[in-house]
Each structure stands twice: as C-alpha cells, then as structure tokens.
C-alpha cells in the first residue's frame, strides 16, 4: 500500500520539473493532445496485459497517471488563455469545478471493477481521454498569441488578428461584423 502511494506521488515529480519549461517553449494544444493520447494508450494496454504481469500493469498505470497530470496542469494555464478577459474568472472557475467533480468521482469509478468487470475503470478513463482529445481539437491555440479581451473577439477571430497587427479594434467595428 505504501509503495503504491510512493509511486503515485513520484510519477508527478517529472511533471513538476518539466512542465514549467514546456509551458514556456511548447504549444498548448499538441502537449495536451499527446498527454491525453498517451493516457488512452496506457489505459488500453493495462487491459491487454495479463493479470500475472503486475509490474507491467503498475508501470502502465503510472505512465497514464503522469500524462493525465501533465494534461491537467496545462489545462489550468490553457483555460486561462482560452477565455476572454470579461469571463476569464468564471470560465476558469467552472473548469476547476468540473475537474474537482471528476476527481471526486474517480475513486467510485475504480470501485466499479469490484462489481462489474476488472477492465471497466480503464475503459472509462480511456474513453474520457479520447473525448477530451477530440474536444481540445475544437479549441484555438493560445501559445504566443494575443489573448481575447471580449466575447466579440472570440466570435470574430479575424478582428483579433487585425488587433495583433494594426492596433486596437473599436468595439463598434466588432459589433458591425456581428450584426451583418
């Protein structure tokens, strides 16, 4: 029991060391997508590995935990960058609320293996990783870009590009595009 707890905490140490560098130099979307895909693959491989290969199962589980920790940590930064300034605190707060609900439900998902099939928790975690990957594809890349200040800038990304190259865009100019 104590070794599992030690391993569970130890796999997050590389995330704490590498993530600050990754956030500074690497794009958000590819990093999150790779993290979710590696998590999915490790969940599938945990199912495929025979029961007698305990060390392999634990290793795959820890790899999945490390990469889902990476995705979760980047999501805090990415979430703050995706939402426009006027709703940023509400958006980030809602994202954190949803992640905490997921964290609260996770132990109960693990318990499903006691009452259903042993693979059910890994299937659920893997499917959720793929769903998250698909959803990340719908989001814009925010690395080294001007962050949106208003909802209208989200609705009109071409105006945000104009803002980045030519200077501030008047609110009336944004509203004219929406009204048209």
Buried (B, 14 or more C-beta within 10 A) or exposed (E): EEEEEEBBEEBBEEBEEEBEEBBEEBEBBEBBBBBBBBBBBBBBBBBEBEEEEEEEBBBBBBBBBBBBBBBBBBBEBBBBBBBBEBBBEEBBEEBEEEBEEEEEEEEEBBEBEEEEEEBBBBBBBBEBBBEBBEEBEEBEEBBEEEBBBBBBBBBBEEBBEBBEEEEEBEEEEBEEEEEE
